[in-house]
Amino acid sequence: MTNVPTRRLALLGASLFAMTAAAQAADLAFDQTEEVIVTGTRDRGQTQFTSLSPIDVLNTDFVRSTASPSIDQTLATLVPSFNVKRLPSSDGTQFIRPASLNNLSPDMTLVLVNGKRFHRSAFLGANGAQASDLAMISNYATGHIEVLRDGASAQYGSDAIAGVVNILLNKDTDVATYGQLSQYYYGDGLTLQVGARGGVELPNGGHAVLTVEYQKANETSRTHQRDDAVAFQAAHPSLSVPNPVQRWGNPDMQGIKAAFDASENLTDYVEAYAFATLAASRQHNDINWRNPDTQTSVYKTTAAFPGFDLKTIWPTGFTPDEGVNALDSQMAAGLRHTSSDDFTWDTSVSYGINNSRFFLNNSINASLGPNSPHNFNLGHMIESELNLNADAVYRWALPFFAEPLNVAFGAEYRDETFQMKAGDKASYQVGPGANYGLAAASNGFPGIADTQAGSWGQTSYAGYIDLQAQVTKALQLEVALRDEEYSDFGNTFNYKFGARYEVMPGLAFRGSYSTGFKAPSPGQNNATSTSQGLDTKTLLLYTNGRLGTTNPVAMAFGAHQLKPETSKTATLGMVFDAGNGFTGSIDAFKTDLRSRFSTSSTITIDAATRANLVAQNVPGATSFTSINFFTNDFNTMTRGVEVTGNYGTDLGAGHLRLSGAYSYTATKVTGGTTAAATNTSQKKVFEQGVPQHNASATATYAIGDFEFMSRLRFYGPWTDSTGNTSGLIFQRFGSMEFVDLAVTYNLTDKASIRLGAENVGNFYPEKAIFQASRGIDYSRNAPYDVNGGNYYLRYDLKF
């Protein structure tokens, strides 16, 4: 179904009218600001209202109000400043999706689980960002989520430039289970989700809770036949060419996730705790179809292999199937003392690992001819992180403060290791056919070569102090200082100053100024890769090599050793609590980033440069048409404002809740190196690659055994980009609005059933014109789902 403006306006109008009318009739009685928070502060008893920094708290019911099977997509639905690109059929990023906060890089948002740092994914995604994979954490195991929208490097260290996402695991010991089925209106993408949670109360007031969740999602396809496939069919009427020759859509996925959370009092003063997450998944999807008439480096008969003709195996071409088997786990354990009013402490150790093995089926290493396998293990990328933490808080009673001075201090040691393990030899081998012009390595995604494989590490030591003072009843001040030493690049020192002043009961102003940093990871410093793409103009394959920053060829084109990205962030805002249930906040921010990490512009290479790379034994260099590398070229400034509101009332015989948020962010490239000045494509990606305006509004009305939910989502205009032989090409897209509806019926006080639809109007964005030749209907970079409407049925049961 295409966009129908009158239908869209009717749906939006109906949703907004219902929210507005209910709000005007409300006698407010709902207040979220009294929930105690643990993110962005080490002072006990802080709430959203008393916090010095803007923070969103998403409770269990709110998190489960979406049909999404993963936390990253849930956050993108509920938090307008949080963005996730779906990236179907886009190599590794279709499986490990980049998620960003405030239009900053995905790895500038620190992810915590129960307040402890969660490890990165092994995969280097968009522009080389190596971020945590939120999809590896069970949605069903989540109790609530806190999203800090402020720079917090002085409090938490690297990666917290944009803010912090803290996922608090569910500690409810009740036995519960759920099942959910969903499918797109189009008739594909059938998704099954089932989960169970159960726990026990331990003898000394502790708990032990285990959650297990299984998910399976079938692929989707929003595709038309490629232009060259149409021409190939016309030229070969005796052949039956599949239509379409490849899918463009969500991958086929199945996986299992688990989480464990436990604590027990060892004495009256000391508590032991442990928690863990575990996930295993397998995903796969089509990549570019190989045309027998044009892909001569694959379909060619040569003297190297007399009598061998690939057309006897794949007469209508072939479509490689790329996928990943991922295993992800994190374990943490510690001792803490939290029962004292004056002094508390927490010591912990955590270890996390992400092991992603990539595979490619239905393909060939053409240079090996008939000796090539058709299925390949492409190798492993492995990221592991060990963290040791010691934290303490002393509440120092001073006569000149309204309350004791909260003195938090501590130390951290982190050991991070990135590994690349070689794939099957055939996945990267240069066979005898290469001398006759046949392409080497597995066609579609070359494997990790033995010369690329290796293990690289980085360690860091940090110490911090965080002072928070209630100077008067109205004035609150904070100072945080952190010093950190890295084995790769040396020392970094960061600070944060914050203030909050309550001008009257229920109304306060707050602001902060902080510095931050994002340390380059061992993977970013050392990983190299070879990738293949399809030129949208010629529909011919091209091969790009990403070189290391110390490679002589890369250095000749301006590469340099990576260094930390640094930031300065200022925020100013207000928060209010009307006392009758109406609460909200308005916060503006500005983040200046220096030495921003990105991928260099695409550099087309000549025969001499290619020969130089071949002489260096760079994997895949024989077929390189272009190269790039990671760089710290850009300085940017990001400004924005976020407005939130919550509203509740007993209305008629039921209860109404309204919540909404609007986010505006704008990024501007302010400078950089000479290379940055000429990299206009990357500049446009930074400035226009995601919508500047985003909004989400949710209304729920509970009456008797029923609860009705309506959600409006708005995404502003943005600019798409796609790779090509000569670099990126662009297309501007307009705004999109979606309405989600659901009704829940409580069968008993322990069982409920929910029927819902997301994008109930079945709206699609504009067609991706410049990618149409490849068979793509809708942009792969869209910040929203492009598969149309999705309906679902969910059943929840507690015992």
C-alpha positions in Angstrom: 0.0 0.0 0.0 1.3 3.5 -0.9 0.9 6.6 1.1 -2.6 8.0 1.1 -2.4 11.6 2.5 -6.1 11.8 3.5 -5.9 8.5 5.4 -2.7 9.6 7.1 -4.3 12.9 8.2 -7.4 11.2 9.4 -5.4 8.7 11.6 -3.2 11.4 13.0 -6.1 13.7 13.6 -8.1 11.0 15.4 -5.1 10.1 17.6 -4.3 13.7 18.5 -7.9 14.6 19.1 -8.3 11.8 21.6 -5.2 12.8 23.5 -6.1 16.5 23.6 -9.7 16.0 24.6 -8.8 13.6 27.4 -6.1 16.0 28.6 -8.5 18.9 28.8 -10.9 16.9 30.8 -8.3 15.5 33.2 -8.1 15.9 36.9 -4.5 14.9 37.0 -3.3 12.2 39.4 -0.4 10.5 37.7 3.2 11.3 38.6 6.4 9.6 37.4 8.9 11.9 38.9 9.0 10.1 42.3 10.8 7.0 40.9 14.3 6.7 42.4 17.0 6.7 39.8 20.5 5.2 39.9 22.0 6.5 36.6 23.9 9.8 36.4 24.1 10.1 40.2 25.7 8.3 43.1 23.5 10.1 45.6 20.7 8.0 47.2 17.1 8.9 46.7 17.5 10.9 43.5 14.5 11.1 41.3 13.8 12.4 37.8 12.6 15.6 39.3 15.6 16.1 41.6 18.2 15.0 39.1 20.8 17.5 37.9 20.7 15.9 34.4 17.9 15.0 32.1 17.0 11.4 32.4 14.1 9.2 31.0 12.8 6.3 33.0 10.9 3.6 31.0 9.1 1.3 33.3 8.3 -2.4 32.6 4.9 -1.8 31.2 6.2 1.0 28.9 9.1 -1.2 27.6 6.6 -3.9 26.7 4.2 -1.7 25.0 5.9 -2.2 21.7 5.9 -5.3 19.4 9.6 -5.2 19.0 11.7 -8.3 19.9 14.8 -6.2 20.8 15.7 -3.4 23.2 17.3 -1.2 20.6 14.1 -1.1 18.5 12.0 -0.5 21.7 14.1 2.5 22.6 13.9 3.9 19.1 10.1 3.8 19.4 9.8 5.3 22.9 12.7 7.8 23.0 12.7 10.3 20.1 16.4 11.2 20.5 17.4 7.5 20.1 17.8 6.4 16.5 18.2 2.9 15.0 18.8 2.2 11.3 17.4 -1.1 10.0 19.9 -1.5 7.2 18.5 -4.6 5.4 20.9 -6.5 3.2 23.9 -4.3 4.3 26.6 -6.8 5.2 27.1 -6.9 9.0 25.1 -3.9 9.9 21.8 -5.6 9.0 22.5 -8.0 11.8 24.2 -5.7 14.3 22.3 -2.5 13.9 23.9 0.9 14.9 21.9 2.8 17.5 22.7 6.4 18.4 21.6 9.0 20.9 21.3 12.8 20.0 22.6 12.1 16.5 26.1 11.2 17.8 28.0 8.1 16.9 26.6 4.7 18.2 29.7 4.1 20.3 29.3 7.5 22.1 26.5 6.1 24.2 27.6 4.0 27.1 25.5 0.9 27.9 25.2 -0.4 31.4 23.4 -3.5 32.8 22.5 -3.1 36.5 24.9 -0.1 36.5 27.9 -2.1 35.2 29.6 -1.4 31.9 28.3 -3.7 29.1 30.9 -4.8 26.5 31.0 -3.8 22.9 30.1 -5.9 19.9 33.0 -7.3 18.0 31.7 -5.9 14.7 32.8 -2.5 13.5 29.6 -0.9 12.1 28.6 2.4 10.5 31.7 4.6 9.9 33.7 2.2 12.0 31.7 2.6 15.2 32.2 -0.3 17.6 29.2 -0.1 20.0 27.4 -2.4 22.3 24.7 -4.6 20.7 21.6 -4.0 22.7 19.7 -6.7 20.8 21.8 -9.2 22.8 20.0 -8.3 26.0 16.6 -10.0 26.7 13.7 -7.6 26.5 11.6 -9.8 28.8 14.4 -9.8 31.4 14.3 -6.0 31.7 12.8 -4.4 34.7 13.1 -0.8 33.6 15.5 1.3 31.6 17.1 4.7 32.5 18.3 6.9 29.6 20.7 9.7 30.7 20.8 12.4 28.0 23.9 14.2 29.2 27.7 13.9 28.8 28.9 11.6 31.6 32.5 10.7 30.8 33.7 12.2 34.1 31.4 9.8 35.9 31.7 6.7 33.8 34.7 7.0 31.5 34.9 6.4 27.8 31.9 6.1 25.5 29.5 8.3 27.6 29.8 11.5 25.4 26.1 11.4 24.3 24.8 9.8 27.5 24.1 6.5 29.2 21.5 3.7 28.7 21.2 1.7 32.0 19.2 -1.5 31.7 18.0 -2.7 35.1 17.1 -6.4 35.2 13.8 -7.6 36.6 14.0 -8.8 40.2 10.4 -10.1 40.4 10.5 -13.6 41.7 7.0 -14.5 40.5 6.8 -17.2 37.8 5.6 -15.6 34.6 5.5 -16.4 30.9 4.5 -14.8 27.6 4.0 -15.6 23.9 3.6 -13.3 21.0 3.0 -13.7 17.3 3.4 -10.8 14.8 3.3 -10.4 11.0 3.4 -7.6 8.5 0.3 -6.7 6.6 2.3 -7.7 3.5 2.1 -11.3 4.6 5.7 -11.9 5.5 8.0 -11.4 8.5 6.1 -13.8 10.8 7.8 -13.5 14.2 7.4 -15.7 17.2 8.5 -14.7 20.7 8.1 -16.8 23.8 9.7 -16.3 27.2 9.5 -17.4 30.8 10.8 -16.0 34.1 10.9 -17.4 37.6 12.7 -16.9 40.8 12.9 -17.7 44.5 13.3 -15.6 47.6 16.5 -16.5 49.4 16.6 -17.1 53.2 18.3 -13.8 54.2 16.2 -11.4 52.1 17.8 -12.0 48.8 16.5 -13.3 45.5 17.5 -15.4 42.5 15.7 -14.8 39.1 16.2 -16.6 35.8 14.7 -15.4 32.5 14.8 -17.3 29.2 13.5 -16.0 25.9 13.3 -17.5 22.4 12.7 -15.5 19.2 12.3 -16.4 15.5 11.6 -13.9 12.8 11.1 -14.8 9.1 12.6 -12.7 6.4 10.8 -9.8 4.6 11.2 -8.6 1.1 10.2 -5.2 -0.4 11.7 -5.7 -3.7 11.2 -5.5 -7.5 13.1 -7.2 -10.2 16.5 -5.6 -10.9 16.9 -3.9 -14.3 19.8 -6.1 -15.3 17.8 -9.2 -14.4 15.0 -8.0 -16.6 17.5 -7.5 -19.5 19.1 -10.9 -18.8 15.8 -12.6 -19.0 15.0 -10.9 -22.3 18.3 -11.9 -23.7 17.9 -15.5 -22.6 14.2 -16.4 -23.0 14.9 -20.1 -22.7 16.0 -19.6 -19.1 13.7 -19.1 -16.1 15.2 -16.3 -14.1 13.9 -16.0 -10.5 11.8 -13.0 -9.8 13.2 -11.3 -7.8 16.7 -12.5 -8.1 17.4 -11.2 -4.6 15.4 -10.0 -1.6 15.9 -6.6 0.0 14.4 -6.8 3.5 14.8 -8.0 7.1 17.0 -11.0 7.6 15.8 -14.4 8.7 16.7 -14.6 12.4 16.4 -17.0 15.3 17.9 -16.8 18.7 17.7 -17.5 22.4 18.5 -15.0 25.2 18.8 -15.6 29.0 19.4 -13.5 32.0 20.1 -14.3 35.7 20.0 -11.9 38.6 20.7 -12.7 42.3 21.7 -11.2 45.6 21.8 -12.3 49.2 22.7 -10.8 52.5 25.9 -12.4 53.9 25.8 -10.4 57.1 23.8 -7.4 58.4 26.1 -5.2 56.5 27.4 -7.1 53.4 25.4 -8.2 50.4 26.7 -10.5 47.6 25.3 -10.2 44.2 25.7 -11.6 40.7 24.0 -11.2 37.4 24.6 -12.4 33.8 23.2 -12.2 30.3 23.6 -14.7 27.5 22.5 -14.7 23.9 23.0 -16.9 20.9 21.6 -16.0 17.5 21.8 -16.9 13.8 20.8 -14.5 11.1 21.2 -14.6 7.3 20.0 -12.7 4.2 20.6 -12.2 0.5 23.3 -9.9 -0.9 23.8 -8.8 -4.5 22.9 -11.1 -7.4 25.7 -12.0 -9.8 24.7 -11.5 -13.4 26.3 -14.1 -15.8 26.5 -11.6 -18.7 28.2 -8.8 -16.8 30.2 -10.3 -14.0 33.0 -11.5 -16.2 35.5 -11.9 -13.3 33.3 -14.7 -12.1 31.6 -16.0 -15.2 34.6 -16.6 -17.5 35.9 -19.7 -19.1 39.7 -19.8 -19.0 42.7 -22.0 -19.8 43.2 -22.3 -16.0 40.3 -24.7 -15.8 39.7 -26.4 -19.2 36.1 -27.5 -19.6 34.8 -25.7 -16.5 31.9 -23.2 -17.0 30.1 -21.7 -14.0 27.0 -21.4 -16.1 26.5 -25.1 -15.8 26.1 -24.6 -12.1 24.3 -21.3 -11.9 22.9 -20.6 -15.5 20.7 -17.7 -14.2 23.3 -16.2 -11.9 23.6 -16.7 -8.2 22.7 -14.7 -5.1 25.1 -15.2 -2.1 23.5 -15.7 1.3 25.5 -13.9 4.0 25.0 -14.5 7.7 26.3 -14.4 11.2 26.3 -16.8 14.2 26.7 -14.7 17.3 27.4 -15.7 20.9 27.3 -13.0 23.5 27.6 -13.2 27.3 28.4 -11.0 30.2 28.9 -12.0 33.9 29.3 -9.8 36.9 29.7 -10.5 40.6 30.5 -8.4 43.6 30.1 -7.5 47.3 28.4 -4.3 48.5 27.5 -2.6 51.7 24.5 -0.4 51.3 22.8 -0.4 54.8 24.7 2.4 56.3 23.5 6.0 56.3 27.1 7.4 56.3 29.3 5.0 54.3 28.6 2.5 51.6 30.8 0.6 49.1 30.6 -1.7 46.1 33.4 -3.9 44.7 32.8 -5.9 41.5 34.3 -7.8 38.7 32.7 -8.3 35.3 33.6 -10.0 32.1 31.9 -9.8 28.7 32.5 -11.4 25.4 31.0 -11.1 21.9 32.0 -13.8 19.3 30.6 -13.1 15.8 31.3 -15.7 13.1 30.4 -14.7 9.7 29.5 -17.1 6.9 28.7 -17.0 3.2 26.7 -19.6 1.4 25.7 -20.1 -2.3 28.9 -18.4 -3.6 32.3 -19.3 -5.1 35.9 -18.3 -5.1 36.2 -18.0 -8.9 40.0 -18.1 -8.9 39.7 -21.7 -7.6 37.3 -22.8 -10.3 35.8 -26.2 -9.9 37.9 -26.7 -6.7 36.1 -24.0 -4.8 33.5 -24.8 -2.2 30.2 -23.0 -2.4 29.8 -22.4 1.4 32.4 -20.5 3.4 33.3 -19.8 7.0 34.5 -16.2 6.7 36.1 -16.1 10.2 35.5 -14.8 13.6 35.6 -11.3 15.2 35.8 -11.5 19.0 35.6 -8.7 21.6 36.2 -9.4 25.3 36.4 -7.0 28.2 37.3 -7.4 31.8 36.3 -4.7 34.3 37.3 -4.4 38.0 35.5 -1.7 40.0 35.7 -0.4 43.5 33.2 2.4 44.4 32.4 4.1 47.7 30.1 6.8 48.9 30.6 8.8 52.1 27.9 11.2 53.3 29.9 13.9 55.2 27.8 16.0 57.5 28.9 19.6 57.3 27.3 22.5 59.2 27.1 24.8 56.2 25.1 22.4 53.9 21.4 21.7 54.2 22.2 18.0 53.9 25.4 15.9 54.2 27.9 16.3 51.3 27.7 13.2 49.1 31.3 12.2 48.4 31.5 9.4 45.8 34.9 8.0 44.8 36.4 5.0 43.2 38.7 3.3 40.8 38.4 1.1 37.7 40.6 -1.2 35.7 39.6 -2.3 32.2 41.3 -4.8 29.9 39.9 -4.9 26.4 40.9 -7.4 23.7 39.9 -7.6 20.0 40.6 -10.7 17.9 40.2 -11.6 14.3 40.4 -15.3 13.4 40.9 -16.4 9.9 38.2 -18.0 7.9 38.4 -21.0 5.6 41.4 -20.8 3.4 39.2 -20.8 0.3 37.4 -17.7 1.6 40.5 -15.5 1.0 42.8 -17.7 -1.2 44.2 -16.3 -4.5 43.8 -19.3 -6.8 45.4 -20.1 -10.2 42.5 -18.5 -12.0 43.5 -15.1 -10.7 46.2 -14.9 -13.4 43.4 -15.2 -16.0 41.2 -12.5 -14.5 39.0 -14.6 -12.2 38.1 -13.0 -8.9 39.8 -14.3 -5.8 38.2 -14.9 -2.4 34.6 -15.8 -1.6 32.5 -13.7 -3.9 30.3 -11.2 -2.0 32.2 -11.0 1.2 35.9 -12.1 1.3 36.9 -14.0 4.4 39.4 -12.9 7.0 42.8 -13.8 5.7 45.6 -15.3 7.9 47.6 -12.1 7.3 44.7 -10.1 8.8 44.2 -12.4 11.8 45.6 -11.4 15.2 44.8 -10.3 18.7 45.2 -6.7 20.0 44.7 -5.4 23.5 44.3 -2.2 25.5 44.3 -1.6 29.2 43.2 1.5 31.2 43.3 2.6 34.8 40.9 5.3 36.2 40.2 7.1 39.4 37.3 9.4 40.1 35.6 11.6 42.7 32.1 12.9 42.5 30.8 15.5 45.0 27.1 16.4 45.2 26.0 19.0 47.7 22.6 20.2 48.8 23.9 23.7 49.6 20.6 25.1 50.6 17.1 23.6 50.4 16.8 25.1 46.9 20.4 24.9 45.5 22.2 21.7 44.6 25.7 21.5 43.1 27.8 18.7 41.7 31.5 18.4 40.7 32.9 15.2 39.1 36.5 14.6 38.2 38.0 11.6 36.5 41.6 10.8 35.5 42.2 7.8 33.2 45.4 6.3 31.8 45.3 4.2 28.6 48.1 1.9 27.4 47.6 3.0 23.7 47.5 6.7 23.9 48.2 7.9 27.4 46.3 10.0 29.9 43.0 11.8 29.8 41.4 14.0 32.4 37.7 15.0 32.4 35.4 16.9 34.6 31.7 17.8 35.0 30.0 20.7 36.8 26.3 20.6 37.5 23.8 22.8 39.3 20.1 22.7 40.1 18.0 25.5 41.6 14.4 25.0 42.7 12.8 28.4 42.3 9.6 27.3 43.9 8.1 23.9 44.9 7.6 21.9 41.7 9.8 24.1 39.4 13.5 23.9 39.1 16.2 24.9 36.6 19.3 22.7 36.0 22.4 22.9 33.9 25.8 21.3 33.5 29.1 21.6 31.7 31.3 18.7 31.0 34.2 17.4 29.0 34.3 13.9 27.6 36.2 11.4 25.5 35.8 8.3 23.4 38.9 6.2 23.3 39.7 4.4 20.0 39.2 0.7 20.5 41.8 -2.0 19.7 39.5 -3.1 16.9 39.3 0.4 15.3 43.1 0.7 15.6 43.9 -2.7 14.0 41.1 -4.2 12.0 41.2 -4.3 8.2 38.6 -5.5 5.8 37.8 -6.2 2.2 34.2 -5.5 1.0 32.3 -5.8 -2.2 29.5 -3.6 -3.4 27.3 -2.9 -6.5 27.6 0.3 -8.4 24.0 1.6 -8.8 24.8 3.1 -12.2 26.7 0.4 -13.9 25.4 -2.6 -11.8 29.0 -3.9 -11.8 30.7 -5.2 -8.7 33.5 -3.2 -7.1 35.9 -4.2 -4.3 37.0 -1.8 -1.6 39.8 -2.3 0.9 39.8 -0.7 4.3 43.5 -0.3 5.2 45.1 0.1 8.6 46.1 3.6 9.6 49.8 2.7 9.6 49.7 1.2 6.1 52.2 3.2 3.9 49.6 3.6 1.1 47.0 4.9 3.5 49.5 7.2 5.1 50.3 8.6 1.7 46.6 9.5 1.3 46.5 11.2 4.8 46.0 8.4 7.3 47.3 8.9 10.8 47.3 7.0 14.1 43.9 7.2 15.7 43.5 9.3 18.8 40.6 9.9 21.3 37.6 11.9 20.2 37.0 14.6 22.8 33.9 16.6 23.7 32.6 19.6 25.5 28.9 19.5 26.4 26.7 22.2 28.0 23.1 21.6 29.0 20.5 24.0 30.4 16.9 23.1 31.2 14.0 23.1 33.5 11.9 20.4 35.2 8.5 20.8 36.7 6.0 18.9 38.8 2.7 20.6 39.0 1.7 18.5 42.1 -1.4 17.3 40.5 0.2 14.7 38.2 1.4 16.9 35.4 5.2 16.6 35.1 7.7 17.4 32.4 11.0 18.9 31.4 12.7 21.0 28.7 16.4 20.6 28.2 18.7 22.1 25.6 22.2 20.9 24.9 25.3 21.7 22.8 28.1 19.2 22.2 31.3 20.2 20.5 33.3 17.2 19.3 36.9 17.3 18.2 38.9 14.7 16.2 35.6 12.9 15.4 36.1 9.3 14.2 34.9 8.4 10.7 35.7 6.6 7.5 37.8 8.6 5.0 36.5 9.5 1.6 36.6 6.7 -1.0 39.9 6.8 -2.9 39.9 5.3 -6.4 43.3 3.7 -6.9 45.4 3.1 -10.1 47.3 0.1 -11.2 50.6 1.2 -9.5 48.9 1.6 -6.1 47.2 -1.7 -6.5 50.5 -3.4 -7.3 52.0 -1.7 -4.2 49.3 -3.2 -2.0 49.7 -6.6 -3.6 53.4 -6.5 -2.9 52.5 -5.8 0.8 50.4 -9.0 0.8 47.3 -7.0 1.6 44.4 -9.5 1.4 42.2 -9.1 -1.7 44.4 -6.3 -3.1 44.4 -7.9 -6.6 40.8 -6.8 -7.1 40.7 -3.5 -5.3 39.1 -0.7 -7.2 39.1 1.7 -4.2 40.4 2.1 -0.6 39.6 4.0 2.5 40.7 4.0 6.2 39.6 5.2 9.6 40.5 8.7 10.6 39.9 11.5 13.2 39.3 14.1 10.5 36.2 16.0 11.7 35.1 18.5 14.3 31.4 18.9 14.7 28.9 20.8 16.8 25.5 19.2 17.7 22.8 21.3 19.3 19.4 20.2 20.3 16.4 20.4 22.7 14.2 17.7 24.1 10.8 18.3 25.6 9.0 15.6 27.7 5.7 15.5 29.5 3.6 13.1 31.5 0.0 13.4 32.4 -2.5 11.3 34.3 -6.0 11.3 35.6 -8.9 9.2 36.8 -11.3 9.9 34.0 -14.8 8.5 34.2 -14.7 4.9 35.4 -11.1 4.5 34.1 -7.6 5.9 34.4 -5.9 7.9 31.7 -2.1 8.3 31.1 -0.5 10.5 28.6 3.2 10.8 27.9 5.1 12.5 25.1 8.5 13.6 24.0 9.9 15.8 21.2 13.5 15.9 20.2 15.4 18.4 17.9 19.0 17.8 17.0 21.2 19.5 14.4 24.8 18.7 13.7 27.2 21.0 11.8 30.7 20.2 10.7 32.8 23.0 12.1 36.3 22.0 11.0 39.0 19.4 10.7 42.0 18.4 8.7 42.6 19.2 5.0 41.2 15.8 4.2 38.0 16.6 6.1 37.5 19.7 4.0 37.4 17.7 0.8 35.3 14.9 2.2 32.0 16.5 1.5 30.1 13.2 1.4 31.0 12.4 5.0 30.1 15.9 6.0 26.6 15.5 4.6 26.2 12.2 6.4 27.1 13.9 9.7 24.8 16.8 9.1 21.7 15.2 7.4 21.9 11.5 7.9 19.2 11.3 10.5 16.0 13.4 11.1 16.5 16.6 13.1 12.9 16.5 14.4 11.5 13.4 16.1 8.5 13.0 18.4 6.5 10.3 20.2 3.3 10.5 22.1 1.4 7.7 23.9 -2.0 7.6 25.5 -3.4 4.7 27.5 -6.8 4.4 29.0 -7.6 1.6 31.5 -11.2 0.8 32.3 -12.4 -2.3 34.0 -10.6 -5.3 32.4 -9.6 -3.3 29.3 -6.6 -1.0 28.5 -6.5 0.9 25.2 -3.2 2.3 23.9 -2.6 4.8 21.1 0.9 6.0 20.0 1.9 8.6 17.5 5.5 8.6 16.1 6.9 11.3 13.9 10.2 11.4 12.0 11.4 14.5 10.3 13.1 14.9 6.9 16.5 13.3 6.4 19.1 12.6 3.7 19.9 9.0 2.6 23.4 7.9 1.3 24.6 4.8 -0.4 28.0 3.7 -1.5 29.2 3.7 -5.1 32.4 3.2 -7.1 33.1 6.9 -6.9 31.8 7.5 -3.4 28.5 8.2 -1.7 25.4 9.4 -3.5 22.4 11.0 -1.8 18.6 11.3 -1.8 16.5 13.6 0.4 13.4 12.1 2.1 10.4 13.9 3.7 8.8 13.3 7.1 6.9 10.2 8.1 4.2 9.7 10.7 3.0 6.4 12.1 0.1 5.5 14.5 0.2 2.4 16.7 -2.9 1.0 18.4 -3.4 -1.8 20.9 -6.1 -3.1 23.3 -5.3 -5.3 26.3 -7.9 -7.5 28.0 -7.3 -8.9 31.5 -8.7 -12.4 31.4 -8.0 -12.8 35.1 -5.8 -10.9 37.6 -2.9 -13.0 36.3 -3.6 -13.5 32.6 -4.0 -10.9 29.8 -4.2 -10.8 26.1 -3.2 -7.9 23.8 -4.1 -7.3 20.2 -2.2 -4.5 18.5 -0.9 -3.0 15.3 2.1 -0.8 14.6 1.9 1.5 11.6 -1.8 0.7 11.6 -2.3 2.8 8.4 0.3 0.6 6.6 2.3 3.7 5.4 5.5 3.4 3.4 8.1 6.1 2.7 9.0 7.5 -0.6 10.8 5.1 -3.0 14.6 5.0 -3.0 15.0 6.3 -6.6 18.7 6.1 -6.9 18.7 2.5 -5.7 15.8 1.3 -7.8 18.2 -0.3 -10.4 19.3 -2.7 -7.7 15.7 -3.8 -7.0 15.5 -1.8 -3.7 12.1 -0.3 -3.1 12.8 1.6 0.1 16.0 3.1 1.6 18.1 0.7 3.7 19.2 3.6 5.9 15.8 4.6 7.0 15.4 5.5 10.8 12.1 3.6 10.8 10.7 0.3 9.7 10.0 0.3 5.9 8.1 -3.0 5.8 4.6 -1.4 6.3 2.0 -2.2 9.0 2.6 -5.0 11.5 -0.1 -6.6 13.6 0.5 -8.8 16.7 -1.1 -10.9 19.4 0.4 -11.3 22.8 -0.5 -13.5 25.8 0.9 -12.9 29.3 0.5 -15.2 32.3 1.6 -15.1 35.9 1.4 -18.0 38.3 
